[in-house]
Amino acid sequence: MDHATQQILKEAIDLALKKVKAKKESDLCRYLPGPEGKYIHHFTFKKLKDNEPEHCLSLIEEFIINTPTPRELDPKPRAPRGPSQRGSKLKLPSDMMNRIIQIAREAKDDKLLSKLVGARPLNQIKRDLVRSIRENKVDEGLWEAYKEALLAMQNDS
C-alpha cells in the first residue's frame, strides 16, 4: 500500500469516526456491511484496511461519509456456545431413559432424579405417556416423571 493511499484512508477513517462519534476504528465495523448484509467483523475490517485499502476506503465513503445519517447494522448471529441448555447431550431412547429414571427413583437419588427429569421436555414426556397408554402398558416411572415435570413447571412459575 503506497503512502498516498494510506494517508487518504487514515483521513477517511478519522472523518468517519467523528461522524459516528466513535472512539476506536473497530467501532466503524458496525456501519459497514459484509457479504450477508450484517456488519463486518473487526478482524475483517483490519484485513481490508491492510490488504485492500481502496475497497475499505470505498466502503467507508459509501456507508458512512457520503450517507447523511449512517445506519448501524445488526451483527451476524453467533453460534451457540457450550453445551445446550435444553436437554442432555446423551440421547437415549425413551424406554431407556424411563428405566434410568426408575432406577434413580428406587435408589432415592433426588439430585440425579431432578437432573434426569429436568433434562426431558414436558411435551416429550406427554407423548411417551400417551404412547404407553395406547400400547396398554403401565409405566409408573413415566407417570412419576410427568408429575414431577408438572410440579417443576408450577414451581418455576
N, C-alpha and C positions, 0 to 999 in steps of 0.2 A: 504494500500500500504506500503510495507516494505521499510526501509531506503535505501537499496542497489538499488532497482528498481527506487526509487525516484531520487537517485543520478545519475544513468545511464541516466534516462530520462532528467534530468536537463542538463547533459553534451551534450546529443544529441541535445537538443533544442539550447544550446549555439553554438554548431558547425554548426547547420542548419542556425541559424541567421547570423553567419559570412559568410557562403557560399552564401546566397542570399542577403547579405548586407542589412539586415533588422534591425530595431531598437526594435520592440516590438514582443512578442510571437504571438500576433494575426495576424501579417503580414505573418506568416508561413501558415496560413489557405489557402492563395491564391495558394499554391502549393500542397495542399492535397485534393484529390478528395473525393466527397461524393457519396452517392448511385446513384445519377442521372448523375454523371460524371462532374458536376460543382464543384467549390471549396466549402469546408465546411464552415459553419458559425462559427464565433469566439466563440459563446456560445457552439456549438457542440464540438469544439476543447477543450474548458475548461472542459466539461463533460468527454470527452475521457481521458484527462490528469488526472483528478481526479478519475474517476471510472474504466477506462480500460487502465492503463498506458502501458501495454505490447502491446496492439493494437496501441496505439498512437505512441509508440516507433517504431513499425514495419512500420507504415505509413511514419514517418519522415525519417527512414533509406531508405525505398524503393523509395520514390518520391523526396527526397532532398539530403540526404547524399551520397547514392550509385549511384546517377544519375550524369553523367558528367556535364550536364547543366540543372538544374531544370527548368521546364516549368511552367509559371504562367497560371492558368486555368481561364476560363470565370466564372463570377458569375451567380448564379441562377437568372433568370429574376424576377423582382419584380412585385407584383400585382399593378395595377394602384391605386393611392391614390386619395381621394377626389371625387367630382362629375366629371362626364365625361365632357370633353371639347366639345365633338360633340353632338349637340342636347340637348334638355332639358330632365329633369328627368320625367316630366309629359308626358305620352304617350297618345295622343288623336287621334281619327280617323281624317282623313284629312278633312272631311266636317266640323267637329267641329273646327279644327284649322283654316280653311279658314274663318269660321264665326267670330272667335275671332279676326283674322287679320282685317276683315271688320269692326268690332266694333271699334277697335283701330284706324283705318283709319278715320271712321266717327267722332270719338272723337278728331281727330287730335293730338293724343298722339304719337309723333315721337319717343320718348325714348322707349316706350313699343313696338311700331311697329318695331323698329330696333332689339330689343331683340327677338321678335317673328319670324321675317323673317330670322334673323341670325341663329335661332335655327333649321331651316329646311334646309337640304341639297338641293342643286340645282337640283340634279337628281330626288329627290322625288317630287319637285315642277313640274318638267317637266312631270313626269309620271302622276301626278294628272291633269295637264293641258290637256295632250293627252286624258286621260280617260274622262274628261268633254266634250271634243270635240267629242269623239266617241258617247257619250250619248246625243249629240245635246243640251248641256246645256251651257249657257253663265255664266261664273263665273268671274266677274270683279275683285273680291278680289284675285283670284288665278292668274289672268293675272298681276295684280299690284305686287303681291308677286314675280312673275317670273322676272318682270322688275327690281324690287328693288334688287333681289338677283344677277342679272346680273350686275347692277351698283355697288353693293358692291364688287363683284368679280373683276371688272375692276379697282375700286379704290384701292383694295389691291395689284394689280399687279404693 
